Amino acid sequence: MYRIAICEDEKVFSETQEIICTDILKRNSITNKIDLFESAEDFLAAFTSGEKHYDLILLDIVMGGMNGMELAAEIRKRDEKAAIIFITSSREYALDGYNVNALHYLLKPVDVAVLERLILSDYKNKFQSEFLCFKSGAQNLRLPVNDIIRAETVGRRVEITLTDSVVTYPGKLTKLLEELPRDQFVRCHQAFAINIQKVRELTRQSALSVNGVETPVSRTFTKEVQKAFLMNIRKN
């Protein structure tokens, strides 16, 4: 079951967010439980008691008493895995979200399409299989996701480099990335994507993986790759 907490001190916004989330989860056939909290203090009391655990937490930032950013810091002391999305009317705290490893920062009124993409990505990352399964020629392949180092477009197919072999994926790189955890696999070039957990050295021109495979990083994707690399360091 996918569990969501909404911490928002304005009832009209909390109820709207609940309706939006319920619709998204129902539309995607995801079993869920959504809890509403009117203040950071109410949430923290339930959270620290051990009674409540959440996969995703939607936080307003500007609230009476403890604000959402302070609450996020308390959450991170106890839980590194829960995804946090800030939903607020102010851009003032956007950069502070990086300090608590926030998944995203949304302005009110919420863009439903963006929130749906974030929820589905987080759900997939937490509950998807640890294996990538597909058919390549006459073979049915089942690859451990953590063994994948990088993927490279070659003609109309994609070559997947594993720790001990190379296999061919019969499709586009974009389609392959949809089947892999988005916080782990990052596009770094028009023709390449890397497993950020395998990268041990990063320059503006290349990413050096754990087994010495060097992969080009184009200017278009540099910032995205740097961000993913730094977030991975913080997590580990």
Secondary structure, 3 states (H helix, E strand, C coil): CEEEEEECCCHHHHHHHHHHHHHHHHHCCCCEEEEEECCHHHHHHHHHCCCCCCCEEEECCCCCCCCHHHHHHHHHHHCCCCEEEEEECCCCCHHHHHHHCCCEEEECCCCHHHHHHHHHHHHHHHHCCCEEEEEECCEEEEEEHHHEEEEEEECCEEEEEECCCEEEECCCHHHHHHCCCCCCEEEEECCEEEEHHHEEEECCCEEEECCCCEEECCHHHHHHHHHHHHHHHHHC
